[in-house]
Amino acid sequence: MTTAESGAAAPRGEQSDGGALQGKVAIVTGAASGLGRATALALARAGAQVVVADLDARGGREVADMVGGHFRACDVSDLDANRALVEFTQEMYGGVDIALLNAGVATGCGVGEDFDPARYHRAMGANLDGVVFGTHAVLPALRARGGGSIVATASLAGLAAVPLDPLYAANKHAVVGLARSLGPALAPENVRFNAVCPGFAESRIIDHLRGMLSEQGLPVIPAETVADTVLRIVTGDGTGECWFIQVGREPEPFRFRNVPGPGKPVGV
């Protein structure tokens, strides 16, 4: 193994979720902390073997130790890095059944006087390219297993207008559109593609918002709530769905209104 890889000798411990994913292999990106960490733990409790992927090697190895899995450093904005992550997982476990494409960053700029091309490309690279590249890289592995499940982390910002961070809303809306489109497109191959759309959830991405959230009395969604929703999606049979996760509400697929069809031409 290289320094980017870490095999954990520690057992996962008791599988409290009944082993619903026994024998399955999962990749989780952005798994060193927050939503990715919580989901890696939930998948392992359900019986899955987990490869933890992140740029944070220290945090990633800690999570890999906790789940009895492996760590792989991965910049999800790089297509070759995504391919290498999938190849590594196949070498370790013989295949891939589940991919949680979760890695993401805050934008840090807007459109106008505060626009920063470097921050813009960084955010698009992680939040959108990471999902597209991760999907492209993992599809052959899922097809080789006869199908599988991809879950992308979007956001409520992908379902609503966000005037305070329009660029974040833009890349999350793109992830939602990808999920809605790829779900039915991949269904004939027994590959399911869904998205989770949490509100303000416990992760590093809200660090710069914590003061504002506290002042306004807005509760933060526990990372475990998002992880439990991912587990429901992975063990379910839906595809092309975007599950909203909001405080005080039961997570469920968002019901999109249909786009109006063509009307009668004017003057006819």
Beta strands, then each sheet from edge to edge (+ up, - down):
strand 1: 5-7
strand 2: 25-29
strand 3: 49-54
strand 4: 70-73
strand 5: 98-101
strand 6: 148-153
strand 7: 191-198
strand 8: 242-245
strand 9: 252-253
sheet 1: 1+ 4- 3- 2- 5- 6- 7- 8- 9+
end
